[in-house]
Amino acid sequence: MRGCKLCRYSSVCNDLPGICILMIYATIAVVVGVLIFLFITQELL
């Protein structure tokens, strides 16, 4: 529940405690995906 204190959706976290952890990993995955996409497009151009 420590990660849910950092989460803005605390009401959702009370119902689903693992949702904040999944949101953190999803955010990291999106950022890494965007960086890889930009790197690949710059290399191809």
Secondary structure, DSSP 8 states (H G I E B T S, - for coil): -HHHHH-S-HHHHHH-TTHHHHHHHHHHHHHHHHHHHHHHHHHH-
